[in-house]
Amino acid sequence: MIHLEKKSEEINPLYTYLKDADLGIHNLQVVDQNGIVTVTGEVQEGQSMERVNELLAAKNIASLNNNITVADLSDLGIRYTVNTNSSNLNCRKGPSTDQDIVGKFPKGAVVNLVQRHNATWHKVRNEEIEGYCHTDYLSQVQNT
């Protein structure tokens, strides 16, 4: 039995569909193998990764492997100050208040951006802790 694998924009219209959505996916690959669609690539923000799921659901893709990764932005040196009113900022294992707390950043602490998961959650780190924090409590430090 021959397994057919469809890849590239010439064969796979889903590639063109995602490319035209202008999600900023670098190294986009779309493979449709026996009805299972696998999407790979890299995005600057996790919202683009989540948008792929929405777009392909709208195309009635029943089986999807979304292997898009969110870029590690650590090398850009983007820093944030914790701007809570008075308490510590919870740092979580994942981007949700349902996720376990892995540590706490004190008010005024400076943390480094690792990933922009979405508009509400960023992955940040300092010397001891790495995890997800709610963006309502992070203010970007302006480089001088």
DSSP file (Angstrom, degrees, kcal/mol; ACC not computed):
  #  RESIDUE AA STRUCTURE BP1 BP2  ACC     N-H-->O    O-->H-N    N-H-->O    O-->H-N    TCO  KAPPA ALPHA  PHI   PSI    X-CA   Y-CA   Z-CA
    1    1 A M              0   0    0      0, 0.0     2,-0.5     0, 0.0     0, 0.0   0.000 360.0 360.0 360.0 130.8    0.0    0.0    0.0
    2    2 A I        -     0   0    0      2,-0.0     2,-0.6     0, 0.0     0, 0.0  -0.788 360.0-147.3 -93.9 129.2    1.4    3.4   -1.0
    3    3 A H        -     0   0    0     -2,-0.5     2,-0.4    30,-0.0    30,-0.0  -0.863  15.0-146.1 -95.7 120.6    1.0    6.3    1.5
    4    4 A L        -     0   0    0     -2,-0.6    30,-0.8     2,-0.0     2,-0.5  -0.727  12.0-166.8 -89.9 133.3    0.6    9.5   -0.3
    5    5 A E  E     -A   33   0A   0     -2,-0.4     2,-0.5    28,-0.2    28,-0.2  -0.981   4.6-158.6-120.4 121.5    2.0   12.6    1.3
    6    6 A K  E     +A   32   0A   0     26,-1.8    26,-2.1    -2,-0.5     2,-0.3  -0.880  22.8 162.2-102.2 126.4    1.0   16.0    0.0
    7    7 A K  E     +A   31   0A   0     -2,-0.5     4,-0.3    24,-0.2    24,-0.2  -0.996  30.9  31.8-145.5 145.7    3.4   18.8    0.7
    8    8 A S  S >> S-     0   0    0     22,-0.7     4,-3.1    -2,-0.3     3,-0.7   0.076  86.6 -77.8  92.1 162.5    4.0   22.3   -0.6
    9    9 A E  T 34 S+     0   0    0      1,-0.2     7,-0.2     2,-0.2    -1,-0.1   0.741 122.4  62.3 -67.4 -24.6    1.9   25.0   -2.1
   10   10 A E  T 34 S+     0   0    0      1,-0.1    -1,-0.2    -3,-0.1    -2,-0.1   0.865 121.1  21.1 -69.2 -33.7    1.7   23.4   -5.5
   11   11 A I  T <4 S+     0   0    0     -3,-0.7    -2,-0.2    -4,-0.3    -3,-0.1   0.805 118.6  59.6-102.2 -37.9   -0.1   20.3   -4.1
   12   12 A N    >X  -     0   0    0     -4,-3.1     3,-1.0     1,-0.1     4,-0.9  -0.837  53.6-168.9-107.6 108.9   -1.6   21.4   -0.9
   13   13 A P  H 3> S+     0   0    0      0, 0.0     4,-2.3     0, 0.0    -1,-0.1   0.725  86.1  69.7 -66.4 -19.3   -4.2   24.3   -1.0
   14   14 A L  H 3> S+     0   0    0      2,-0.2     4,-2.5     1,-0.2     5,-0.2   0.844  93.4  57.3 -66.3 -31.8   -4.0   24.5    2.8
   15   15 A Y  H <> S+     0   0    0     -3,-1.0     4,-2.7    -7,-0.2    -1,-0.2   0.959 109.8  43.2 -59.8 -50.7   -0.5   25.8    2.6
   16   16 A T  H  X S+     0   0    0     -4,-0.9     4,-2.9     1,-0.2    -2,-0.2   0.896 111.6  55.1 -63.2 -40.5   -1.7   28.7    0.4
   17   17 A Y  H  X S+     0   0    0     -4,-2.3     4,-0.8     1,-0.2    -1,-0.2   0.924 113.4  40.4 -58.2 -47.3   -4.7   29.2    2.7
   18   18 A L  H  <>S+     0   0    0     -4,-2.5     5,-0.6     2,-0.2     4,-0.3   0.880 114.8  52.2 -71.4 -38.1   -2.5   29.6    5.8
   19   19 A K  H ><5S+     0   0    0     -4,-2.7     3,-1.5    -5,-0.2     5,-0.2   0.919 108.9  50.7 -62.7 -42.8    0.1   31.7    3.9
   20   20 A D  H 3<5S+     0   0    0     -4,-2.9    -1,-0.2     1,-0.3    -2,-0.2   0.720  96.0  70.4 -68.7 -20.9   -2.6   34.1    2.7
   21   21 A A  T 3<5S-     0   0    0     -4,-0.8    -1,-0.3    -3,-0.3    -2,-0.2   0.616  98.8-139.5 -71.8 -10.7   -3.9   34.5    6.2
   22   22 A D  T < 5 +     0   0    0     -3,-1.5    -3,-0.1    -4,-0.3    -2,-0.1   0.921  46.2 153.7  53.9  54.5   -0.7   36.4    6.9
   23   23 A L      < -     0   0    0     -5,-0.6    -1,-0.1    -4,-0.1    25,-0.1   0.425  60.1-115.5 -91.4  -0.4    0.0   34.9   10.3
   24   24 A G        +     0   0    0      1,-0.2     2,-0.7    -5,-0.2    20,-0.3   0.876  51.7 169.4  70.0  37.1    3.8   35.5   10.1
   25   25 A I    >   -     0   0    0     -7,-0.2     3,-0.7    18,-0.1     2,-0.3  -0.753  22.1-150.1 -87.1 115.5    4.6   31.8   10.2
   26   26 A H  E 3  S+ B   0  42A   0     16,-3.1    16,-2.1    -2,-0.7    -1,-0.0  -0.638  77.4   7.5 -84.2 141.6    8.3   31.3    9.3
   27   27 A N  E 3  S-     0   0A   0     -2,-0.3    -1,-0.2    14,-0.2     2,-0.1   0.868  88.1-166.6  56.6  40.7    9.3   28.1    7.6
   28   28 A L  E <   +     0   0A   0     -3,-0.7     2,-0.4    13,-0.1    13,-0.2  -0.367  11.4 178.1 -61.6 130.5    5.7   27.1    7.1
   29   29 A Q  E     - B   0  40A   0     11,-2.3    11,-2.4    -2,-0.1     2,-0.4  -0.999   9.7-171.0-132.7 135.4    5.1   23.5    6.1
   30   30 A V  E     - B   0  39A   0     -2,-0.4   -22,-0.7     9,-0.2     2,-0.5  -0.988   5.8-177.1-128.2 121.4    1.8   21.8    5.6
   31   31 A V  E     -AB   7  38A   0      7,-2.7     7,-3.1    -2,-0.4     2,-0.6  -0.977  10.8-166.6-122.0 128.1    1.6   18.0    5.2
   32   32 A D  E     +AB   6  37A   0    -26,-2.1   -26,-1.8    -2,-0.5     2,-0.6  -0.928  15.5 174.0-113.2 104.9   -1.6   16.2    4.5
   33   33 A Q  E >  S-AB   5  36A   0      3,-2.5     3,-1.7    -2,-0.6   -28,-0.2  -0.930  70.6 -29.4-119.1 110.3   -1.0   12.5    5.0
   34   34 A N  T 3  S-     0   0    0    -30,-0.8    -1,-0.1    -2,-0.6     3,-0.1   0.858 126.0 -47.0  53.9  40.4   -4.0   10.2    4.7
   35   35 A G  T 3  S+     0   0    0      1,-0.2     2,-0.6    27,-0.0    28,-0.5   0.423 113.8 115.4  85.8  -2.3   -6.3   12.9    6.0
   36   36 A I  E <   -Bc  33  63A   0     -3,-1.7    -3,-2.5    26,-0.1     2,-0.5  -0.907  53.6-154.1-103.1 116.6   -4.1   13.9    8.9
   37   37 A V  E     -Bc  32  64A   0     26,-2.6    28,-3.1    -2,-0.6     2,-0.5  -0.793   9.4-170.2 -94.9 126.1   -2.9   17.5    8.5
   38   38 A T  E     -Bc  31  65A   0     -7,-3.1    -7,-2.7    -2,-0.5     2,-0.5  -0.973   1.4-168.2-116.9 126.6    0.4   18.4   10.2
   39   39 A V  E     +Bc  30  66A   0     26,-2.6    28,-2.9    -2,-0.5     2,-0.3  -0.956   9.4 175.6-116.1 129.2    1.4   22.1   10.3
   40   40 A T  E     +Bc  29  67A   0    -11,-2.4   -11,-2.3    -2,-0.5     2,-0.3  -0.907  22.2  97.4-129.1 159.9    4.9   23.2   11.3
   41   41 A G  E     - c   0  68A   0     26,-0.6    28,-2.5    -2,-0.3     2,-0.4  -0.934  59.9 -86.7 153.7-170.8    6.8   26.5   11.5
   42   42 A E  E     -Bc  26  69A   0    -16,-2.1   -16,-3.1    -2,-0.3     2,-0.3  -0.998  30.9-170.0-136.2 137.7    7.7   29.2   13.9
   43   43 A V  E     - c   0  70A   0     26,-2.6    28,-3.4    -2,-0.4   -18,-0.1  -0.867  26.9-135.3-123.2 158.0    5.7   32.3   15.0
   44   44 A Q  S    S+     0   0    0    -20,-0.3    72,-0.6    -2,-0.3     2,-0.4   0.753  93.9  32.7 -81.1 -26.3    6.7   35.4   17.0
   45   45 A E  B >> S-d  116   0B   0     70,-0.1     3,-1.3   -21,-0.1     4,-0.7  -0.990  75.2-130.5-135.7 142.3    3.5   35.3   19.1
   46   46 A G  H 3> S+     0   0    0     70,-2.8     4,-2.2    -2,-0.4    72,-0.2   0.711  99.8  74.8 -63.2 -22.6    1.4   32.3   20.3
   47   47 A Q  H 3> S+     0   0    0     69,-0.3     4,-2.0     1,-0.2    -1,-0.3   0.860  93.5  53.6 -60.3 -34.4   -1.9   34.0   19.0
   48   48 A S  H <> S+     0   0    0     -3,-1.3     4,-1.4     2,-0.2    -1,-0.2   0.894 107.0  51.2 -65.9 -39.5   -0.8   33.1   15.4
   49   49 A M  H  X S+     0   0    0     -4,-0.7     4,-0.9     1,-0.2     3,-0.3   0.917 111.8  46.8 -62.4 -44.0   -0.4   29.4   16.5
   50   50 A E  H  X S+     0   0    0     -4,-2.2     4,-1.4     1,-0.2     3,-0.2   0.843 106.1  59.5 -66.8 -33.9   -3.9   29.4   18.0
   51   51 A R  H  X S+     0   0    0     -4,-2.0     4,-2.8     1,-0.2    -1,-0.2   0.826  95.5  62.9 -65.7 -31.9   -5.3   31.1   14.9
   52   52 A V  H  X S+     0   0    0     -4,-1.4     4,-2.5    -3,-0.3     5,-0.3   0.925 102.1  50.9 -57.5 -44.8   -4.1   28.2   12.7
   53   53 A N  H  X S+     0   0    0     -4,-0.9     4,-2.0    -3,-0.2    -1,-0.2   0.920 111.6  47.5 -59.2 -44.2   -6.4   25.9   14.7
   54   54 A E  H  X S+     0   0    0     -4,-1.4     4,-1.8     2,-0.2    -2,-0.2   0.921 112.4  48.3 -64.1 -45.0   -9.4   28.2   14.1
   55   55 A L  H  X S+     0   0    0     -4,-2.8     4,-0.7     1,-0.2    -2,-0.2   0.905 114.3  44.8 -64.7 -41.6   -8.7   28.6   10.4
   56   56 A L  H  <>S+     0   0    0     -4,-2.5     5,-2.2     1,-0.2     3,-0.3   0.821 108.7  56.4 -75.6 -29.1   -8.3   24.9    9.8
   57   57 A A  H ><5S+     0   0    0     -4,-2.0     3,-1.7    -5,-0.3    -1,-0.2   0.885 103.4  55.8 -63.8 -37.2  -11.4   24.1   11.9
   58   58 A A  H 3<5S+     0   0    0     -4,-1.8    -1,-0.2     1,-0.3    -2,-0.2   0.747 104.6  53.0 -65.7 -23.1  -13.3   26.4    9.6
   59   59 A K  T 3<5S-     0   0    0     -4,-0.7    -1,-0.3    -3,-0.3    -2,-0.2   0.285 119.2-114.8 -91.8   8.2  -12.1   24.3    6.7
   60   60 A N  T < 5 +     0   0    0     -3,-1.7     2,-0.7     1,-0.2    -3,-0.2   0.845  51.2 170.7  60.4  37.6  -13.5   21.2    8.5
   61   61 A I      < -     0   0    0     -5,-2.2    -1,-0.2     1,-0.2     3,-0.1  -0.719  13.2-170.5 -77.7 115.6  -10.1   19.6    9.0
   62   62 A A        +     0   0    0     -2,-0.7     2,-0.5     1,-0.2    -1,-0.2   0.845  69.7  39.5 -80.5 -34.9  -10.9   16.7   11.3
   63   63 A S  E    S+c   36   0A   0    -28,-0.5   -26,-2.6     2,-0.0     2,-0.4  -0.942  71.2 168.1-125.4 113.2   -7.4   15.6   12.3
   64   64 A L  E     -c   37   0A   0     -2,-0.5     2,-0.6   -28,-0.2   -26,-0.2  -0.981  24.2-165.7-130.4 131.8   -4.7   18.3   12.9
   65   65 A N  E     -c   38   0A   0    -28,-3.1   -26,-2.6    -2,-0.4     2,-1.0  -0.946  14.1-164.3-109.4 105.7   -1.3   18.2   14.4
   66   66 A N  E     +c   39   0A   0     -2,-0.6   -26,-0.2   -28,-0.2   -28,-0.1  -0.791  19.5 164.7 -93.7  99.9   -0.3   21.8   15.1
   67   67 A N  E     +c   40   0A   0    -28,-2.9   -26,-0.6    -2,-1.0     2,-0.2   0.012  24.0 136.6-104.4  25.9    3.5   21.6   15.6
   68   68 A I  E     -c   41   0A   0    -28,-0.2     2,-0.3   -29,-0.1   -26,-0.2  -0.542  42.4-147.9 -72.8 137.4    4.1   25.3   15.2
   69   69 A T  E     -c   42   0A   0    -28,-2.5   -26,-2.6    -2,-0.2     2,-0.5  -0.796  10.5-124.6-107.5 150.7    6.5   26.7   17.8
   70   70 A V  E     -c   43   0A   0     -2,-0.3   -26,-0.2   -28,-0.2    47,-0.1  -0.826  39.2-108.6 -92.9 129.9    6.5   30.1   19.4
   71   71 A A        -     0   0    0    -28,-3.4     2,-0.7    -2,-0.5    45,-0.3  -0.208  21.5-121.1 -60.9 143.1    9.9   31.8   19.0
   72   72 A D        -     0   0    0      1,-0.1     3,-0.3    43,-0.1    43,-0.2  -0.792  28.4-175.9 -82.9 116.4   12.2   32.2   22.0
   73   73 A L    >   +     0   0    0     41,-3.7     3,-1.9    -2,-0.7     5,-0.5   0.224  47.5 113.5-100.7  13.0   12.7   36.0   22.2
   74   74 A S  G >  S+     0   0    0     40,-0.4     3,-1.5     1,-0.3    -1,-0.2   0.849  70.5  60.1 -54.1 -38.8   15.2   35.9   25.0
   75   75 A D  G 3  S+     0   0    0     -3,-0.3    -1,-0.3     1,-0.3    -2,-0.1   0.636  89.8  71.5 -69.0 -13.1   18.1   37.2   22.8
   76   76 A L  G <  S-     0   0    0     -3,-1.9    -1,-0.3    37,-0.2    -2,-0.2   0.669  97.4-134.0 -77.9 -15.2   16.2   40.4   22.1
   77   77 A G    <   +     0   0    0     -3,-1.5     2,-0.5    -4,-0.4    -3,-0.1   0.785  41.7 165.6  70.3  27.4   16.7   41.7   25.6
   78   78 A I        -     0   0    0     -5,-0.5    35,-3.1    35,-0.2     2,-0.3  -0.662  15.1-169.5 -79.9 126.1   13.1   42.8   26.1
   79   79 A R  E     -E  112   0B   0     -2,-0.5    62,-3.0    62,-0.4     2,-0.3  -0.863  11.5-162.1-121.5 152.8   12.5   43.4   29.8
   80   80 A Y  E     -EF 111 140B   0     31,-2.8    31,-2.9    -2,-0.3     2,-0.4  -0.951  13.5-137.6-129.2 149.1    9.4   44.1   31.8
   81   81 A T  E     -EF 110 139B   0     58,-2.9    58,-2.3    -2,-0.3     2,-0.5  -0.897  27.7-118.8-103.1 137.0    8.8   45.6   35.3
   82   82 A V  E     - F   0 138B   0     27,-2.8    26,-2.6    -2,-0.4    56,-0.2  -0.641  30.7-173.9 -74.1 122.9    6.3   43.9   37.6
   83   83 A N        +     0   0    0     54,-2.4    55,-0.1    -2,-0.5    -1,-0.1  -0.299  22.1 148.4-120.2  49.1    3.6   46.5   38.2
   84   84 A T        -     0   0    0     53,-0.2     5,-0.1     3,-0.2    24,-0.0  -0.379  56.2-115.7 -72.6 161.2    1.3   44.9   40.8
   85   85 A N  S    S-     0   0    0      3,-0.1    -1,-0.1    -2,-0.1     3,-0.0   0.954  85.3 -42.0 -64.8 -50.7   -0.4   47.3   43.3
   86   86 A S  S    S+     0   0    0      2,-0.1    21,-0.2    -3,-0.0     2,-0.1   0.445 115.2  79.7-152.3 -21.5    1.3   45.8   46.4
   87   87 A S  S    S-     0   0    0      1,-0.1    -3,-0.2    19,-0.1     2,-0.1  -0.318  82.2 -87.3 -94.2 175.7    1.5   42.0   46.2
   88   88 A N        -     0   0    0     18,-0.1     2,-0.6    -2,-0.1    -1,-0.1  -0.418  39.6-117.1 -76.1 156.7    3.7   39.6   44.4
   89   89 A L  E     -G  105   0B   0     16,-3.4    16,-2.5    -2,-0.1     2,-0.2  -0.869  26.9-126.0 -98.1 123.2    2.9   38.5   40.8
   90   90 A N  E     -G  104   0B   0     -2,-0.6     2,-0.5    14,-0.2    44,-0.4  -0.473  17.1-155.0 -68.3 135.1    2.2   34.8   40.4
   91   91 A C  E     -G  103   0B   0     12,-2.9    11,-3.2    -2,-0.2    12,-1.4  -0.968  19.8-157.9-111.7 124.9    4.4   33.1   37.8
   92   92 A R  E     -GH 101 132B   0     40,-3.0    40,-3.1    -2,-0.5     9,-0.2  -0.662  29.5-122.6-114.6 159.9    2.7   30.0   36.4
   93   93 A K  S    S+     0   0    0      7,-2.7     8,-0.1    -2,-0.2    -1,-0.1   0.820  97.9  10.2 -65.0 -33.3    3.6   26.7   34.7
   94   94 A G  S    S-     0   0    0      2,-0.3     2,-2.1     6,-0.3     5,-0.2  -0.860  96.7 -79.5-141.1 174.3    1.3   27.6   31.8
   95   95 A P  S    S+     0   0    0      0, 0.0     2,-0.3     0, 0.0    26,-0.1  -0.396  97.0  73.2 -81.1  65.9   -0.7   30.5   30.4
   96   96 A S  S >  S-     0   0    0     -2,-2.1     3,-1.4    36,-0.1    -2,-0.3  -0.945  80.8-121.0-168.4 148.8   -3.8   30.2   32.7
   97   97 A T  T 3  S+     0   0    0     -2,-0.3     4,-0.1     1,-0.3    -1,-0.0   0.624 112.5  67.3 -70.6 -10.6   -4.8   30.9   36.3
   98   98 A D  T 3  S+     0   0    0      2,-0.1    -1,-0.3    -6,-0.0     2,-0.1   0.649  84.5  93.8 -78.1 -15.9   -5.6   27.2   36.4
   99   99 A Q  S <  S-     0   0    0     -3,-1.4    -3,-0.0    -5,-0.2     0, 0.0  -0.418  88.9 -93.6 -79.2 153.2   -1.9   26.3   36.0
  100  100 A D        -     0   0    0     -2,-0.1    -7,-2.7    -8,-0.1     2,-0.5  -0.289  37.8-113.2 -63.2 147.4    0.3   25.7   39.1
  101  101 A I  E     -G   92   0B   0     -9,-0.2    -9,-0.3     1,-0.1     3,-0.1  -0.732  29.6-177.2 -82.2 126.3    2.3   28.6   40.5
  102  102 A V  E     -     0   0B   0    -11,-3.2     2,-0.3    -2,-0.5   -10,-0.2   0.552  64.0 -35.4-100.5 -11.2    6.0   28.0   39.9
  103  103 A G  E     -G   91   0B   0    -12,-1.4   -12,-2.9    26,-0.1     2,-0.4  -0.967  57.6-108.3 173.1-179.8    7.2   31.2   41.8
  104  104 A K  E     -G   90   0B   0     -2,-0.3   -14,-0.2   -14,-0.2   -16,-0.0  -0.997  14.4-148.3-137.1 140.1    6.4   34.8   42.5
  105  105 A F  E     -G   89   0B   0    -16,-2.5   -16,-3.4    -2,-0.4     3,-0.1  -0.912  25.2-125.5-104.8 132.6    7.9   38.0   41.4
  106  106 A P    >   -     0   0    0      0, 0.0     3,-2.3     0, 0.0   -24,-0.3  -0.377  39.4 -82.8 -73.5 156.0    7.9   41.0   43.8
  107  107 A K  T 3  S+     0   0    0      1,-0.3   -24,-0.2   -21,-0.2     3,-0.1  -0.329 119.3  22.6 -53.7 134.1    6.4   44.3   42.8
  108  108 A G  T 3  S+     0   0    0    -26,-2.6    -1,-0.3     1,-0.3   -25,-0.1   0.322  88.2 141.8  88.5  -7.9    9.1   46.3   40.9
  109  109 A A    <   -     0   0    0     -3,-2.3   -27,-2.8   -28,-0.1     2,-0.5  -0.335  47.8-132.8 -65.0 148.4   11.1   43.2   39.8
  110  110 A V  E     -E   81   0B   0    -29,-0.2     2,-0.3    -3,-0.1   -29,-0.2  -0.916  27.5-177.3-105.4 128.9   12.5   43.3   36.3
  111  111 A V  E     -E   80   0B   0    -31,-2.9   -31,-2.8    -2,-0.5     2,-0.4  -0.865  22.6-121.7-124.2 157.9   12.0   40.1   34.2
  112  112 A N  E     -EI  79 125B   0     13,-3.2    13,-1.8    -2,-0.3     2,-0.3  -0.822  27.0-116.6-102.2 137.3   13.1   39.1   30.8
  113  113 A L  E     + I   0 124B   0    -35,-3.1    11,-0.2    -2,-0.4   -35,-0.2  -0.530  35.4 167.9 -70.8 132.2   10.7   38.2   28.0
  114  114 A V  E     -     0   0B   0      9,-3.4   -41,-3.7     1,-0.4   -40,-0.4   0.748  66.8  -5.8-106.0 -52.0   11.0   34.6   26.8
  115  115 A Q  E     - I   0 123B   0      8,-1.7     8,-2.8   -43,-0.2     2,-1.0  -0.997  53.1-133.8-145.5 147.4    7.9   34.2   24.7
  116  116 A R  E     +dI  45 122B   0    -72,-0.6   -70,-2.8    -2,-0.3   -69,-0.3  -0.854  27.5 177.7 -96.7  97.0    4.8   36.2   23.8
  117  117 A H        -     0   0    0     -2,-1.0     2,-0.3     4,-0.7     5,-0.2   0.960  62.0 -46.2 -67.4 -49.8    2.2   33.5   24.3
  118  118 A N  S    S-     0   0    0      3,-2.1    -1,-0.2   -72,-0.2   -72,-0.1  -0.896  71.8 -70.8-162.2-169.9   -0.7   35.8   23.5
  119  119 A A  S    S+     0   0    0     -2,-0.3     3,-0.1     1,-0.2    -2,-0.0   0.738 130.4  41.3 -67.3 -21.1   -2.0   39.3   24.4
  120  120 A T  S    S+     0   0    0      1,-0.2    15,-2.8    14,-0.1     2,-0.4   0.722 116.1  41.7 -99.7 -25.8   -2.8   38.2   27.9
  121  121 A W  E     - J   0 134B   0     13,-0.3    -3,-2.1    14,-0.1    -4,-0.7  -0.984  55.5-177.7-132.6 134.0    0.1   35.9   28.9
  122  122 A H  E     -IJ 116 133B   0     11,-2.2    11,-2.6    -2,-0.4     2,-0.6  -0.959  27.0-128.2-123.0 147.0    3.9   36.2   28.4
  123  123 A K  E     +IJ 115 132B   0     -8,-2.8    -9,-3.4    -2,-0.4    -8,-1.7  -0.853  41.9 168.4 -91.4 125.0    6.5   33.7   29.4
  124  124 A V  E     -IJ 113 131B   0      7,-3.1     7,-2.4    -2,-0.6     2,-0.3  -0.821  15.1-166.8-132.3 168.8    9.2   35.5   31.4
  125  125 A R  E     -IJ 112 130B   0    -13,-1.8   -13,-3.2    -2,-0.3     5,-0.2  -0.995  11.2-175.4-153.3 156.6   12.2   34.7   33.5
  126  126 A N        -     0   0    0      3,-2.3   -15,-0.1    -2,-0.3   -21,-0.0  -0.570  61.5 -68.1-127.8-158.7   14.7   36.1   36.0
  127  127 A E  S    S+     0   0    0     -2,-0.2     3,-0.1     1,-0.2   -16,-0.0   0.784 131.1  22.3 -67.0 -26.2   17.7   34.4   37.6
  128  128 A E  S    S+     0   0    0      1,-0.2     2,-0.4     0, 0.0    -1,-0.2   0.718 118.2  48.3-112.4 -27.5   15.5   31.9   39.6
  129  129 A I        -     0   0    0      2,-0.0    -3,-2.3   -26,-0.0     2,-0.4  -0.916  46.5-179.6-127.9 142.5   12.1   31.6   38.0
  130  130 A E  E     + J   0 125B   0     -2,-0.4     2,-0.3    -5,-0.2    -5,-0.2  -0.986  36.1  95.8-137.5 131.5   10.7   31.0   34.5
  131  131 A G  E     - J   0 124B   0     -7,-2.4    -7,-3.1    -2,-0.4     2,-0.4  -0.977  67.2 -50.5 176.5-167.4    7.0   30.8   33.7
  132  132 A Y  E     -HJ  92 123B   0    -40,-3.1   -40,-3.0    -2,-0.3     2,-0.3  -0.754  42.4-176.3 -99.1 134.9    3.9   32.6   32.5
  133  133 A C  E     - J   0 122B   0    -11,-2.6   -11,-2.2    -2,-0.4     2,-0.3  -0.956  33.7-104.8-128.1 148.1    2.6   35.9   33.9
  134  134 A H  E >   - J   0 121B   0    -44,-0.4     3,-1.6    -2,-0.3   -13,-0.3  -0.530  25.7-136.5 -71.1 133.3   -0.5   37.9   33.1
  135  135 A T  G >  S+     0   0    0    -15,-2.8     3,-1.6     1,-0.3    -1,-0.1   0.658  95.4  77.7 -70.5 -15.9    0.4   40.9   30.9
  136  136 A D  G 3  S+     0   0    0    -16,-0.4    -1,-0.3     1,-0.3   -15,-0.1   0.745  99.9  44.5 -61.7 -20.5   -1.9   43.3   33.0
  137  137 A Y  G <  S+     0   0    0     -3,-1.6   -54,-2.4   -55,-0.0     2,-0.4   0.135  99.2  84.4-112.3  18.6    0.9   43.3   35.6
  138  138 A L  E <   -F   82   0B   0     -3,-1.6     2,-0.5   -56,-0.2   -56,-0.2  -0.985  52.4-170.8-124.4 130.2    3.9   43.7   33.2
  139  139 A S  E     -F   81   0B   0    -58,-2.3   -58,-2.9    -2,-0.4     2,-0.1  -0.983  29.3-119.1-119.7 124.5    5.2   47.1   31.9
  140  140 A Q  E     -F   80   0B   0     -2,-0.5     2,-0.5   -60,-0.2   -60,-0.3  -0.380  23.4-128.0 -65.4 135.0    7.8   47.0   29.2
  141  141 A V        -     0   0    0    -62,-3.0   -62,-0.4    -2,-0.1     2,-0.4  -0.706  22.5-129.4 -80.9 126.5   11.1   48.7   30.2
  142  142 A Q        -     0   0    0     -2,-0.5     2,-0.2   -64,-0.1    -1,-0.0  -0.654  19.7-127.2 -79.7 127.9   12.1   51.2   27.6
  143  143 A N              0   0    0     -2,-0.4    -1,-0.0     1,-0.1   -65,-0.0  -0.545 360.0 360.0 -74.5 137.8   15.7   50.8   26.4
  144  144 A T              0   0    0     -2,-0.2    -1,-0.1     0, 0.0    -2,-0.0   0.410 360.0 360.0-110.5 360.0   17.7   54.0   26.6
